[in-house]
Amino acid sequence: MKKGVVMKKRCFLLIAVLLSSLLLVYGCGKDEEKQITAEELIKQGWAKLEAGNDAGASADFNAAIGLDTSAHDAYLGLGWAELRQNHAGLAENAFVTYLAKVSDSNDAKAGLALAYHAQDKFKDVIDMAEEVLSSNPSWSFSSHDVSINHLDLALVLADSYYETAKFSQSLTMVQQYFDSGFVVDPNTPEGRKQLADKLESLFTG
């Protein structure tokens, strides 16, 4: 056999081995990528939410749901991620789905109350916020964002009372949670105007 033919065969074999190795590595990489679980995506999503990457969190939670529709926590995380992006309707859908699976979650009910308020669904806000505050008067989203707490619920509840003409109840919430020295007559136009101004200052302050 000629030397050139032998060299060509060796080169061919070497190329074949290299190609096989590359395909194996690529295949393993693809397999590893596919092996990420819904649980891991949910963990990633919460980490991104806590870091302020709300859009990235939404993507991870949605991906987790795509892998496993029974991954309940993904719906809770998605609700909060969408709420923080001012996507109140999407947040509402996620919280409602989660509560259909985990009905006693104050974290989901609180998020749903806030989502309802963003859509001016004041009667629904009252139902949800009252339920959470009755169950846990000092509620906070302690597992992921302690800055969201019972005061947020008290404020949207006070505002929702006002918007549904329950002025005395609105005043009581303001006095109980924000300013015990705030006194007006909610039965008069002037008192209601002062109460409305107070609520506005609480939202903007």
N, C-alpha and C positions, 0 to 999 in steps of 0.2 A: 504494500500500500504506500502510496506517495505521501511524503511528509506534509505537503500542503493540505491534502485531504484530511489527515489526522488532526491537524491544527484547526481546520474548519469544524470538524466534529466536536473537538474540545470546546471551541468557542460557542458553538451552538448549545452544547450541554450547559456551559456556564451561564449563558443568557437564559436558558430555560429554568435553571435553578434560581437565578436572581428574580426572574419574573414570578416564579412560584412563591418565593419568599415575600415579594412585594404584595402579591395577592393575598397571602396569608395574613400579613400585617394589616392590610386594608380591611380584610374580612373581619379580623378580630376587633379592629377599631369600630367597625359598623355594629358588630355584636354588642360591644361594650356600650355604645351609644344607645342602642335599643333597650338595654337592660335597666335603664333608669326607671324607678318605680314611682307610682303616684305619691307614695309616702315621702320619697325624697324630693319630689317636685313641690309638695306642700311645705316641707321644711325650708326649701329654697325660697318659696314665695313669702313665708313669714319673715325670713331674714331680710328680703328685699323691702318688704313693707316697713319693717322697723328701721331700715336705712333710708327710707324716704323715696325708694324707687317703686312708686305705686304702679306704673305701667308694666314694669318688669314683673312685679308681683302678680298682677292680673294675668299676664301671659303664662306664668308658672301654674297658677291655680286652674286656669282653663285647660292647660295641658294635662294636669292631673285628672281633671274631670273627663277629659278625652280618653285617658287610659282606664279610668275606673269611676263610673258614675255613682258608685256607692261610697266614694271617698268623701265622707260628710264634711270634714274640716275644710276641704277645698272650697265649698260653697260659702262657708263662713268667711274665710280669707278673701274670697272674691268679692263678697259683699262690702267688706271694709275697704278693699283696694279700689273698687269702683266708686264708693262713696267719697273717698279722698280725692278722686279725680273729677268730682262733681257730676258723676254719671248716676244720678239718683234713681232713675228707672231701672237701670241694670243692677244697681245695688239692692233695690227692693226685690227684684226677681230672685237674686241669689239668697238673700236672707229668708224669704218666704220658702224657698226650696229647702234650705237648711232646717228651718223650724218644722217643716213637715216630717223631718227625720229625727230631729232632736228638739222636742217641743218645750223643754224647760230651760233653754239657754237664754240667760239675761243678756249675754253679749250680743246675740243675734237680735233680740227684741229691742235692745237699746239702739243698735245700728239701724234697725228697721224704723224706729221712731224718728231718728234723724233723717233717714231717706224720705219718709213721709212728709216731714216738715219742709224739706227742700222742694217738695212738689205741692205744697199748700194743702195737703190732705190732713187738715187740722183735727178732725174727729178721730181719725186713725192714730194720729200722734198721741192724743189724749189716752186712748185705750192702751197703747204700747208703753208709753212713759209711766203712766199710773201703775201699770202692772210691774214694771221693773223697780220703781221706787218703793212700792209696797213690799215687794219681795226682798229688796236690799237697798235701804235708804242711802247707803254710802257706796253704791256701785261704782266701779271704775273698770276700764278695759285693761286691767292690771297685767294680763298675760302678754300683751303686746304694745300697749301705748297708754301709760298711766295719765297722760295729759287729757284723755277723754274720760269723763267721769260723770257723777250724778248731777253736777252743776250744769253740764250741757243739757242733760235731760230736763232738769228743773226749768231752764230758760226756755227751751222749745215748748215745754208744757205750759208755762206762764203765757207765752205768746199765743199758743193755740187756744187757751181759755179766752184770751182777749178777742181773738179772731172769731170765736163762736159766741161772743156776747156774754161770756161768763166772767164779768169784770171783777166781781168780788173774789172769785177763786184765783184769778190772775194776780190780784193785789196780794192775796195771802201767800202765794208762791214767792213773789218778789220779797216780801217781808221775811218769810221763813228762811230763804236761801241766800239773799243778796243784801238786803238793807232793812233791818228791823225798825229803823227810824223813819222810813219812808211812809208818810201818812197823807192820803188823799181821799176824797169822797168819790168812789167809783160810780155812784148813782147820778152824778152831775156831768154835763159835757166837759166842764173844765177839769174835773178830776180824771175823767177818761183820757183827756188830752195829755195831762201830766203823766198818767200811767203809760200811755203810748210812748211818750218821750223817754220815760225811764227804761222801758223795754228796748228802745232803739239804742240808748246809751250802753246798755248791758251787752248788746250784740256787737257794737262797734268798739267798745272799750276793753 
